[in-house]
């Protein structure tokens, strides 16, 4: 993706969905892993968007450890950004987060 253009971004906090599932959803949506790291950020590339996935953190809710992951989508096209965020939200919504 060309970073010279103005980039539109959308930051999401996904709770209750494991990081590995989030990575799988992004692959299913056509993203390709270009840098992978369990310790920090994994970056996915797609012709229309890019996504940065934070490491997994946990918080306690009703005596349970619940996963929390931050994802940040970037695109030079606002419409494409909205499309991928909507498709991603549908996958995570069905999963429970």
N, C-alpha and C positions, 0 to 999 in steps of 0.2 A: 504494500500500500504506500502511496506517495504522501509523505508527511509535509510537503510544501503547502498543500491546500489547507484551508480552514477545517479543523476536525470537530465533529460533533461527538459528544460523549454522553454516556448514560452509565451511572454507577448504581449497582444493586447490591443489597445485602441479603444473601440467601440463608435462611435458617431452617434447620431440620432436614437438609439434604446433604448427603455425604459428598465430599469433594470429588471422589472418583466418579460418582454419578454425574456431577456437573461436567466433568471432563468428557464423559461419554456423550452427554447431550450435545455438547458443542461439536464433537466429531460427527454425530448424527445430523447436525444442521449444516455440515459441509466444511467445518473448520479443520485446518491442519495444524498440528502442534509444531511450532518452530523453535520454542525453547521450553524445556520441561524441567521442573524442579519441585520436589516435595517440600523443601525447606522455605522456598520463597514464592515467586510468581511463575505461573505457567502462561505462555503466550500462544494464542491461536491466531492463525492468519486465514483469511478468505479474500477473494477478489473484491468483495463489497464491504468487508468489515474486519476488525481485529478485536480480540478479547483478551484481557489480562485477568487471570484467576489467582486470587491470593492463596496463601497457605490456609489450612483448616484450623480454626480456633474452636473452642468449646465454651459454652456457658451452661450454668445449672438452671434447670427449670423443672419444678416439681420433683426434686431429688434425682433428676436424670441429666446426663450430659448430652447437650444438644449441639450438633455441629453448626458452625457459622462460617460462611465463605463470602468474600467480597468479589464481585465480578465487575469489570469496567469494559464496556463496549465502546469502540471508536469507529467512526466512518466519516468519509468526506461528504457523504450523501445523507441528509436528514431522513429522507423517506426509507432508505435501506436500513438505517439505524433503527427506526421505529419498527420495521418489519422483523428484524432479527431479535430485537428485545421482546416483541410480542410472542414470537415463536418460542423463544427461550422460556419466557414466563409460563406459557402453556405447559411445557414439559416439567418445569419445577413445581407448578401448581398441582399437577396430577400426582407428583411424587410426595407432596405433603408440606412443602415449604412455602 
